[in-house]
């Protein structure tokens, strides 16, 4: 994610404003959507982080990154795999 000087253009999403290409913006939109869905499901489980991490097959620090929205720490593929592991 590159930082650009402010300008007066209008964007349809924050990712369109922040990312350099439409493809990067689309990737970030999908990643954000997957993270939201994963976090909603995880919260509904009402499990301790240790148990949640084990259930997802990830480490507790990795789960913490997910819960705290550290989107740059996850690829689209990683998030998709986590989402598929919920089924």
N, C-alpha and C positions, 0 to 999 in steps of 0.2 A: 504494500500500500504506500503510495508516494504522497508526499505533502505538496500541494500546489498553492500558489497565492490565490486569494479569493477573487472571484469574478462575478459577473451579473447573470451568467447562464442559469437556466432553469433545468432541473433534472427530475426524472420520474422516481428515482430512489436515491438514497444516500450513497449507495454503492456506485451508481453512475457518476456521482460527483467525485468520489474518492479514488476510483480505479482508472487505470490508463486506457483500457479497451473495453468495448461492450462485452467481450467474452469473459474478461476478469470480473466485471460487474455481475454478470449472470452467475458465475461460479460462486461469488460471495453471497449473492441472494439465496442460492440453493443451500450453501453451507449454513447461513443464518437460520433458514427455515428448518433444516435438520436439527440444528442445535436447540432451537426452541421446542421442537417436538420431543426430542430426547429428554430435555430438562423437565418438561411437563410430565412425561411418563415416570421419570426418576423420582420426582417429588411425590407423585401419586403412590409410589411404592411405600413411602414412609419408612425406609430402611436406613440403618446406619451406613455411612459412606463405605466402610470396610466391606459390608455385605453387598452393597450395590456394585462396588468395583469388581468384586469376585463374580457376581452374577453377569456382569458385562464382559468379563475377561480382560479387564484393564487394571492398571495400578491405581491406588488411591490418589496419588498426586495427579495422575492423568484425569481421573474423575473430577478432581477439584478444578482443574483447568476447564473442563467441559461445563461444569456447573457455574463457574465464574465467567463464562462467555469468552474465553481466550481463543477466539476464532482462528487466529493466525497459527495456533498450535495444532490444527487439524486440517487434513486435506479433505476434499469432497469424498474421496473413496473411503477414508477412515470413518467419516461420519455415516456414510451409507452402510458400511459394514456393521457399525454399532446399531443403526436403525434396524437392519435385518436381523440382528441377534435378539431383538425384542420380540419377534414373532414366534 
